[in-house]
Every structure is written in C-alpha cells, then in structure tokens.
C-alpha cells in the first residue's frame, strides 16, 4: 500500500511521453512508483510492497523474486515474449502473469521484411566492401556474388503466428514461394497466406531465406542448431527477429564463418548486449540490429495503452485477457476474479 492506495511499480515501461498512461492509473486510485529490474536483488529491493508490477522483457522474475514479493498479485509483462519470467514459479506462488501479445506486430514484421530484403540484395556484403574499398563498383559486385531475383526464391518461416503472417502479407508482392514449420497449425489454418506446412528439415533444405519467429520457451530453446544449418543451402540466409535463444549461436557462427550459409541478419542474440569478443559482431556476412524490431512511435503508444488496459481490467476485478498462466486461477493471491 502507498498512502492507503494499491501500489503499482513501474520498471522501465512508463518513461518519457507516458503521462497519459500514468494518469489513467492514478485516476483509478492507485499509486505508481518507479522501480529497478537489473537483477533479482534490485527487483526485491524496489518492489517489496508492489501489488502489480509493469515490466519489460529483460528483467529476471525468478522463483526467488516471486517468493520475496508476498504482496505481488499481477506481473504485467509489457512485451510479447516472457522467456525471462519463470511462469511455473509465478503460478506456484499465485501470481498472475500477463503479456502484450499484439503491440508491435506491425513493427516487427516491417523489420523482418527489411532484413529479408537486405539479405536478398546482399547488403552485409556490400557494406563490408564499401568499408574496405570505398566507392568502387568492382569490389562491391565481387563481394555480392550471384544475386537472384526474389521472385524466383523460397521463403521459409519458423513459426507462423501473427508476426510471420503479417510478414508474408507484406512480402506478397515479390511473388516468392512460402513454406512454414509450425507443429501447432493445420494446412487449412495457413491456406489464406498460400503457405505450405513442412517439416523443419524440409524447410531448411528448400528455403533460400529462413525467418525465425518462434517464441522462446523450453521446447524452442536452441531448436535451430548444427543439423539445421547443415541442411541449409550454401546460398541461403537466416533472419531472426524473435529471440536469440531459439538458435544455437555457436553452430550459427561456425556455419557463417565456414561459408555453409551465405549470411544472417539478426535483431536478437543469445546474450544482449553481446560480449565484445562475439565473432558475430565482425563477420562480413552478418547484419546486426540491436533488438530494435519492435520499436516505433505507434508500438510504444500501443504498448502503454494495452498494458494499462490489462492492469485496469485487473484492478476492476476481471481476469486479464492476455493471461499466460490461466492455471493460476484456482489459487491466485488475489482470489477469484470475474471473466467479464
């Protein structure tokens, strides 16, 4: 409690330009304070009395954290992914965990399209040639190597949820063939996007570009490894806008160094920020962006609005609509809530 009001701790979400979001919360009769989330100890020290926490995806919400925050009822994870949250521990301690599954799907799909097109036109190779040779067409063309029209090639999606579906729609004008690996979908479910569902091995062998979109969890961690990179064409590119942990980074580095794939465009890495000795930072066939795919004026606005909507719904006595651990309903610290 803060002055008799329910307490919400904000960790890195309600920053500049968030006055409206803060006002919506305080108008509901709650106190909003800022906390810290760089480590378990920082969360415990700054969120001790919190009933609700608004947090971003990089903060470590572990069993120790949930056990040490006995007043916490809802963790509002203001990102699509929630891989740094021990959801099982939250459920054990009766804490609701909700996420923001839609706020940046336009931006991330835009970013995926950008990286795919950069690969198609061998932009990493061109940038490297420009750095080494300046404005000189012959070494740039030599570095690019054979460049095929996108219309003649195959794009494979690993996972085919909201973001890859938008990516496919935005890429439709290039006339590419689409494949997807998603064991949770049926051919009927993906038919509107003219996508053929295949095994992961078939996708690797047949695709000229592979776009990773799987959420990171125990099932998908390092799901794309040495066998998958070995199955890819030596002319193929790998693009990742999901989570770095879905990929065996060592296997990817070997494949890139040895020319077993043509290159990669990555918005995410296993360790962020990466260690300075990470070879991916200097390989000429790698294009890196610093986990910026979801960033944009619209996405940040939507993130604040959708996250606050979820919190206000909870404060009014309703279950969050984006609850990722519905099994907590039987023993939630907050008790029984209404569905609508």
C-alpha positions in Angstrom: 0.0 0.0 0.0 1.1 3.6 -0.6 -0.9 6.2 1.4 -3.8 3.7 1.6 -3.8 3.1 -2.2 -2.9 0.0 -4.1 0.7 0.1 -5.3 1.9 -0.4 -8.9 5.7 -0.4 -9.5 6.8 0.5 -13.0 10.1 -0.9 -14.2 11.2 0.8 -17.4 7.8 1.0 -19.1 6.2 4.3 -18.3 9.0 6.6 -19.4 9.0 9.9 -21.4 5.7 10.5 -23.1 3.8 8.3 -20.7 1.9 10.9 -18.8 -1.4 9.8 -20.1 -0.8 6.2 -19.1 0.3 7.2 -15.6 -2.8 9.5 -15.3 -5.1 6.6 -16.3 -3.6 4.5 -13.5 -3.6 7.2 -10.8 -7.1 8.2 -11.8 -8.1 4.6 -10.8 -6.9 5.3 -7.3 -3.6 3.6 -7.3 -0.1 4.8 -6.6 2.6 4.4 -9.3 6.2 4.5 -8.4 9.3 3.6 -10.4 11.5 0.6 -9.6 14.6 -1.2 -10.9 14.9 -4.5 -12.6 18.6 -5.1 -13.5 18.9 -8.0 -11.1 16.9 -10.1 -8.7 18.2 -8.1 -5.8 17.1 -4.8 -7.4 13.6 -6.1 -8.1 13.3 -7.3 -4.5 14.6 -4.0 -3.1 12.5 -1.7 -5.2 9.3 -3.7 -5.5 8.8 -5.0 -2.0 5.3 -3.6 -1.5 4.1 -3.9 -5.1 0.7 -5.5 -5.8 1.2 -5.0 -9.6 4.5 -4.7 -11.5 4.7 -3.3 -15.0 7.9 -4.6 -16.5 9.8 -5.2 -19.8 11.1 -8.5 -21.1 14.7 -8.4 -19.9 14.1 -8.5 -16.2 14.7 -11.7 -14.2 11.5 -12.8 -12.5 12.6 -16.0 -10.8 11.2 -18.2 -8.1 13.3 -16.2 -5.6 11.8 -13.0 -6.8 8.2 -14.2 -6.6 8.8 -15.8 -3.2 10.3 -12.5 -2.0 7.3 -10.3 -3.1 4.5 -11.7 -1.0 2.1 -8.8 -1.9 2.5 -9.2 -5.7 -0.6 -10.3 -7.4 0.0 -9.4 -11.1 3.1 -9.2 -13.2 2.2 -7.2 -16.3 4.9 -8.2 -18.8 4.8 -5.4 -21.3 6.3 -7.4 -24.2 5.3 -10.2 -26.5 7.9 -12.6 -25.1 8.1 -13.6 -21.5 11.1 -16.0 -21.5 12.8 -14.3 -18.5 9.8 -15.0 -16.4 9.6 -18.3 -14.5 5.9 -18.7 -15.2 5.8 -22.0 -13.3 7.2 -20.2 -10.2 4.7 -17.4 -10.6 1.9 -19.9 -10.8 3.2 -21.8 -7.7 3.1 -18.5 -5.8 -0.3 -17.5 -7.0 0.9 -14.6 -9.2 -0.9 -13.7 -12.4 1.4 -13.1 -15.4 0.0 -11.3 -18.4 1.8 -10.2 -21.6 1.3 -7.8 -24.5 0.9 -10.1 -27.5 0.0 -7.6 -30.2 1.5 -4.2 -29.6 4.5 -4.4 -32.0 3.4 -6.9 -34.6 3.4 -4.3 -37.4 6.9 -3.0 -36.5 8.5 -6.4 -36.1 7.0 -7.7 -39.4 8.3 -4.4 -41.1 11.7 -5.1 -39.6 11.7 -8.7 -40.8 10.8 -7.5 -44.3 13.7 -5.0 -44.1 16.2 -7.7 -43.1 15.0 -10.2 -45.7 15.3 -7.6 -48.5 18.8 -6.6 -47.2 19.8 -10.2 -47.4 18.3 -10.6 -50.9 20.4 -7.7 -52.1 23.5 -8.9 -50.2 23.6 -5.7 -48.1 26.0 -7.1 -45.5 28.5 -7.9 -48.2 28.0 -4.5 -49.9 28.6 -2.7 -46.6 31.7 -4.7 -45.9 33.1 -3.9 -49.4 32.3 -0.2 -49.0 34.1 -0.1 -45.7 37.2 -1.7 -47.2 37.2 -0.2 -50.7 35.1 2.9 -50.6 33.0 3.8 -53.7 34.3 1.2 -56.0 31.8 -0.9 -58.0 34.0 -3.9 -59.0 34.9 -5.0 -55.4 31.2 -4.4 -54.4 29.9 -6.5 -57.2 32.5 -9.2 -56.4 31.5 -9.2 -52.8 27.9 -9.5 -53.7 28.4 -12.6 -55.8 25.4 -14.0 -57.8 22.2 -12.2 -56.9 18.9 -13.9 -57.8 15.6 -12.2 -58.2 13.4 -12.6 -55.1 10.5 -13.8 -57.3 12.5 -17.0 -58.1 13.1 -17.9 -54.5 11.6 -19.6 -51.4 11.0 -18.0 -48.0 10.6 -20.3 -45.0 9.0 -19.3 -41.7 9.9 -21.0 -38.5 6.6 -20.4 -36.6 3.6 -18.9 -38.3 1.8 -16.8 -35.8 0.7 -13.1 -36.1 4.1 -11.6 -37.0 5.1 -14.0 -39.7 1.6 -13.8 -41.2 2.0 -10.1 -41.5 5.5 -10.5 -42.9 4.1 -12.9 -45.5 1.4 -10.4 -46.5 4.0 -7.6 -46.8 6.3 -9.8 -48.9 3.5 -10.9 -51.2 4.4 -8.5 -54.0 7.7 -10.3 -54.6 5.9 -13.5 -55.7 8.0 -15.8 -53.6 7.1 -19.4 -52.6 6.3 -19.7 -48.9 7.0 -22.6 -46.6 6.4 -22.7 -42.8 7.2 -25.0 -40.0 4.7 -24.8 -37.1 3.6 -28.1 -35.5 0.5 -26.4 -33.9 -1.1 -25.4 -37.2 -3.0 -27.2 -39.9 -2.9 -26.7 -43.7 -6.4 -25.2 -43.5 -5.2 -22.6 -41.0 -2.5 -21.2 -43.2 -4.2 -21.5 -46.6 -5.2 -17.8 -46.7 -1.4 -16.9 -46.9 -0.6 -19.6 -49.5 1.8 -21.2 -47.2 2.8 -24.9 -47.3 3.4 -26.5 -44.0 6.5 -28.7 -43.9 8.9 -30.3 -41.5 11.8 -28.3 -40.2 14.3 -30.4 -42.2 12.4 -29.8 -45.4 12.1 -26.1 -44.7 15.9 -25.9 -44.2 16.7 -27.8 -47.4 14.2 -25.9 -49.6 14.4 -22.3 -48.4 16.5 -19.6 -49.8 15.6 -17.4 -46.8 14.6 -18.6 -43.4 12.8 -16.2 -41.0 12.7 -17.2 -37.3 9.6 -16.3 -35.4 9.3 -18.9 -32.6 8.7 -17.7 -29.1 11.4 -18.8 -26.7 10.5 -21.5 -24.2 11.8 -24.9 -23.1 10.6 -26.5 -26.3 12.1 -24.0 -28.7 15.4 -23.2 -27.0 18.3 -23.8 -29.4 15.8 -25.5 -31.7 17.7 -24.3 -34.7 21.2 -25.8 -34.4 24.0 -27.5 -36.2 21.8 -30.0 -38.1 19.5 -27.3 -39.3 22.4 -25.0 -40.6 24.0 -28.1 -42.2 20.8 -28.8 -44.1 20.5 -25.2 -45.4 21.7 -24.2 -48.9 25.1 -22.6 -49.0 23.4 -19.6 -50.8 20.7 -19.3 -48.1 20.2 -16.6 -45.5 19.0 -16.8 -41.9 16.9 -14.0 -40.3 15.9 -13.8 -36.7 13.5 -11.2 -35.2 12.2 -13.4 -32.4 14.7 -14.4 -29.6 18.4 -15.2 -29.8 17.9 -18.3 -27.5 15.9 -20.1 -30.2 19.2 -20.5 -32.1 22.4 -22.4 -31.2 24.6 -19.4 -31.7 27.9 -21.4 -31.8 26.5 -23.6 -34.6 25.3 -20.5 -36.5 28.7 -18.8 -36.1 30.5 -21.9 -37.5 28.1 -22.0 -40.5 28.7 -18.3 -41.2 32.5 -18.5 -40.8 32.8 -21.6 -43.0 30.5 -20.3 -45.7 28.0 -23.1 -45.2 25.3 -20.5 -45.4 25.5 -17.2 -47.2 24.8 -14.9 -44.3 22.5 -13.8 -41.5 20.5 -10.8 -40.4 19.8 -10.7 -36.7 17.9 -8.4 -34.4 18.4 -10.6 -31.4 21.3 -12.5 -29.8 21.6 -15.1 -27.1 23.5 -12.6 -24.9 22.3 -9.0 -25.1 24.3 -6.8 -25.2 26.8 -9.3 -26.7 30.3 -9.8 -25.3 32.8 -7.7 -27.3 34.5 -10.8 -28.5 31.4 -12.3 -30.0 32.5 -13.1 -33.6 29.1 -12.2 -35.0 30.0 -8.5 -34.4 32.7 -8.6 -37.0 31.7 -11.3 -39.6 31.3 -9.7 -43.0 28.2 -11.7 -43.9 26.2 -10.7 -40.8 23.9 -7.7 -40.5 23.0 -6.8 -36.9 20.4 -4.5 -35.3 20.2 -4.0 -31.6 16.9 -5.7 -30.7 15.1 -2.7 -32.2 12.5 -4.5 -34.3 9.6 -3.7 -32.0 10.5 -0.1 -31.6 8.3 2.7 -33.1 6.1 5.6 -32.1 3.0 3.5 -32.7 4.2 0.4 -31.0 5.3 2.3 -27.8 2.0 4.1 -27.7 0.1 0.8 -28.2 2.3 -0.9 -25.6 1.5 1.6 -22.9 -2.2 1.6 -23.8 -2.6 -2.1 -24.0 -0.6 -2.8 -20.8 -2.6 -0.2 -18.8 -5.8 -1.6 -20.2 -4.8 -5.0 -18.8 -3.9 -3.6 -15.4 -7.1 -1.5 -15.2 -9.1 -4.6 -16.1 -7.4 -6.5 -13.3 -8.0 -3.6 -10.8 -11.7 -3.7 -11.7 -11.9 -7.3 -10.6 -11.6 -9.0 -14.0 -9.1 -11.6 -15.2 -6.5 -10.1 -17.7 -7.4 -11.1 -21.2 -3.7 -11.9 -22.1 -3.1 -14.2 -19.1 -0.3 -16.6 -19.9 -0.8 -18.8 -16.8 -4.6 -19.4 -16.6 -3.9 -22.4 -14.3 -3.2 -19.9 -11.6 -6.9 -19.0 -11.4 -7.6 -21.8 -8.9 -5.2 -20.4 -6.2 -4.4 -16.8 -7.2 -3.3 -14.5 -4.4 -5.9 -12.0 -5.5 -8.7 -14.6 -5.1 -11.5 -15.1 -7.6 -11.9 -12.6 -10.4 -14.7 -12.3 -13.0 -14.3 -13.3 -16.6 -16.2 -10.2 -17.9 
